[in-house]
Amino acid sequence: MSVIAQAAAPRRLARSRFTFDRLEVLGPLFIMPAILYVVVLVGLPFLLALYYSVSAYSIFNPSYTFVGLKNFREVIDSEIFRRTLANTLIFTISAQIIGLLLGKIGAMLLMQEFPGRRLARALIVLPWAVPVSLATLAWVWMFDSLYSVINWTLVAAGLIDAAHRPQWLGQEDLAMIAVAVVHAWRLFPFGVVIFLAGFTSVPQDVLDAATIDGAGFWRRNYQIILPIIAPIIMIAVIFGTVFTFTDLSVVYLLTKGGPINSTQVLGTLAFQVGILSGDVAHGAAICLFLFPFLLVAVILLLRSLRRREI
Amino acid sequence: MGAAAAAAGLAPAVSSPFVSTALAQAKTLKILQWSHFVPQYDKWFDGFATEWGKKNGFTVTVDHIPHLELPARAAAEVSAGAGHDIFAFNGSGGPHLYEKHVVDLSSLVSEVEKKQGKVQQIGRQIAYNEGTKVWSALPAYYISFPGLYRKDLWDEIGMNPDTWEDIRVGGAKLKAKGTPIGIGLGHSVDPNLSYRSMLWSYGASECDETGKRVTLNSKETLEVVKLVRAVYKDAMEPEVLSWDDASNNRYLAAGRGSWIHNPISAYRSIQKSSPELADKIYVWKTPAGPVRRLACGAPNSYVVWRFARNKDTAIEFLRYWTGNWVAVFEASTGYNHPLFENSVPKPMPILSNDPTSHPADKLQVLETVNEWHATYGYPGPAGPASDEVADNFILVDMMAKAATDKATPEEAVAWAQKEIELIYRKWSAA
């Protein structure tokens, strides 16, 4: 009995080894957890949001009644929503531009040899590592109407008059700049990493040849390095856009969408209506306005990426 | 046989975790409430609840979270069908929205009414549904909204901040002397309360007595919006547009502000940080308008979830808590205002004689707060619609639009009327 058992075991092992050696088996097996993760944590909530958005579901009346597109019509009818939609686009685009710009400058600096470079690298990762609530509260203090260190510095340097100090979170345009800058500050370590990866992938001989041919710093940067690393920047833009478009933490902690809804974004409005006010159906409808924008953005960027690869 | 005996012997060990969990569930009471602005109240409450638990053989746990996180936590607990037994709501939103998820506390409320007198109007607004005749919560207390002012500065201009007109005129004089007044105009809770107070005092309101018809677009509202515009330009600094709920406290504590519309927590914190300044700060009623004197108080209430594991114990605890109202009041240093007529007999402790205040009767005016307070939804009941108007800061934005010339007062009022109508229409269909 035991002899037979001993003989059978290696055969089974060999067969399973053979099975796991096959790419068509191993591939799906490895990708399965990721697919499950996406389906359970993204796909199902998305379907649930669709389901709620065409209903009258609320915390007050948690029973399902189909209402068609009524919620979407009512949401669009609100001026607050229309302004929110425009704000979300402005917030996303400006945070991307600032984040990428800071990322590129940071990466270029870190490419240079200088004392304390390792410390600088560690510091640059900090905005990524610090919890958003903690970091944003620090920014709240920096923008405080009474104790702003930014205003104090500007007044001390004689650049502004104390009586006319800017109200970073109180003036509509400044408030939008403030939330975009804070979000860009959170994003830029990601930009630095992406640009660093891109820079190191540029063949040195191409740069050397260009230098010998007389290409200066700007020409090397914009006519050689940037086109080569464009695909990788596109990836950064896609991720950054998705993260920013769906973010509500920075705005919620800094301004709660104020003043006069000038910093209200889709995430905060959906939270306000769907969770705080308990109107789950309209909250879901507001959330779903994120979807077409993100879909179009991703399709455009992926197409552009593919063209560049060809 | 041996195996059977062994299995029987193992059974208690195997099932013991389940048994002990079941016992723990039967003997545990979980309470969630906000982190009180008077921290010593939390300390007192935790000890009070634990002591009660010990006497009655229960383990009582009290969790405290920031008040702004309560709505999201309530939604999460209801979605999960699990969480705390007793949940304390603070501010707008709560008992009315969650009526179908909470235990009807009608018998507890009528029991408390028998012992402590009739529930006040604000308590009814907080927790009673006139349509379904359900008390979805025990009205716990409300946070009053008086005015806190620098007596030395107001004396210099020979005025008292008694009416909203005084605030406009006196505020302008004080701003010229470098000490403006301050009412927030950003997205935070305090402005929601302050501008409702102003509207009511002038006879305006967002809805009528039924709580169904939107009545904001009126000449009274227009008058208030014009007043706010004048107060903003003449008596305040633009920084009010960026204020959160703590900003006006800091404004007064920094010695810059001459009047703020706020609960006494601001005064209490200044007493600790700057006793000399605190002596100059006085408390007076919410300013009066031409029609009435009426402030919007912040409601607080206790609900017992339907999914609570220990509903009877929860109700028993709430009964005991209401039976100790004087202690509640003292522990909150006069901050928690009672919602039943005779909960705290007059002269009220602390308010009539506060040994930490100079003079000791500085807070005495707060004994009358029940005469000049209502809450969200006034003159009608509060409900999901009036709460959403508050959550979306529509009245605050209406004032801010006109104050900053982003819209004329007429345009601002028309805008707010339309937004509020959308919300009321939506909830009336729910």
Interface residues (C-beta under 8 A of the other chain):
Chain A: A56 S58 I59 F60 N61 P62 E74 D77 S78 E79 I80 V140 F143 D144 S145 L146 Y147 Q167 W168 L169 G170 Q171 E172 A175 T255 K256 G257 G258 P259 I260 N261 F271 Q272 V273 I275 L276 S277 G278 D279 H282
Chain B: P71 A72 A75 V78 G93 H96 L97 Y98 E99 K100 H101 L185 G186 H187 S188 E237 P238 E239 V240 L241 S242 W243 D244 S247 R250 Y251 A254 R256 P384 D387 E388 D391 N392 F393 V396 D397 A400 K401 T404 K406 W415 K418 E419 L422 K426 W427 A429 A430
